[in-house]
Amino acid sequence: MNKQHIIKHISKIFLALLLICGFGCGICAPASVSARITPVILLSDYTREMNVNDEYYLFAYSSDGRIPKFSSSDRKIATVDTYGKITAKKAGKCTITVKAFTAEASCSIKVLKTKISLNKKAISIERNETFKLDARISSPSAPSYKSNKKSVAIVDEEGNITGCKPGNAVITVQAGGSSVDCNVTVKQPVIKLDRLYKRLYRCQSFKLDATVSSGIAPVWKSNKKSVAIVDEKGKVTAIKHGTAIITAKVDGVSKTCEVVVEPPEIKLESNDITIQEGTSCNIGMTISSGNAPVWSSSKENVATVDQLGNVYAHEKGTSTITVSEDGTKVKCKVHVIPA
């Protein structure tokens, strides 16, 4: 209690004492007259409004000099100690009674209901997004915060709300026996891919970029890993010809990109050549994928071929040279004649 408040109530008691002295003349009256004066108790206040957790000193003076005793009609609403300190507990009304022998006085106490006002009654956030919930309390009570669904949204002791997963939760703020709710909606994120379709050849790769409104990194998945695979950062690599769907997923929301791995086109300069025994030549070839093809000979006793397309003639006859890459095959007839 501040000094000004104490001085104020001492002044009240002092004025009351002067009135008692002037009215009863107890100090100057003969002993027989003084004995007939009924003692009285004067209080610093007879009605008082308080907020929950407020404290207030009720000053009491007994005209016969006895030490007064304090009591509360309802200690759940307000308590009072030996020195007249009243502590408000919860909203309601009660009476503080002060007694000294036969003298009695009372003070009516009204504890006001705590009012809580929030900066927001409803908010919408995404996973990992935070919002500061500010609570203004009419009483000296400190607010407490609680979430009814911690799997959806959590709140700390300072009122910072954090989204955990899409859904709805209620944050309850309590103070001084009162409570108020804030409805929290954790939204599903919005996902955007930089492309929805891509064509490429085996062994080629590209980076698929995803923009997620919540800032959460997506989980990547390929529905056909034999055709194309994707790593945790969205890098797609073609494995063989075919079609695969690459999916980016966050909190139940997904976006897809169709990936077509094309079989390459192989062109030979000639599909039929004739060479003499003991000589060699190169089969000219172009391949659209840029990958190195696989070369093979049907009759290696007649002619063999290396992986650069060089054909070596061994003996008279005909052999078929095959060039293959990712499902595409092209053939060349090689006729070996005597030298």
Secondary structure, DSSP 8 states (H G I E B T S, - for coil): --HHHHHHHHHHHHHHHHHHHHHH-TTTS-HHHHHTS---EEES-SEEEEETT-EEE--EEETT----EEEES-TTTEEE-TT-EEEE-SSEEEEEEEEETTEEEEEEEEEE---EEES-SEEEEEBT-EEE--EEESSS---EEEES-TTTEEE-TT-EEEE-SSEEEEEEEEETTEEEEEEEEEE---EEES-SEEEE-TT-EEE--EEETT----EEEES-TTTEEE-TT-EEEE-SSEEEEEEEEETTEEEEEEEEE----EEES-SEEEEETT-EEE--EEETT----EEEES-TTTEEE-TT-EEEE-SSEEEEEEEEETTEEEEEEEEEE--
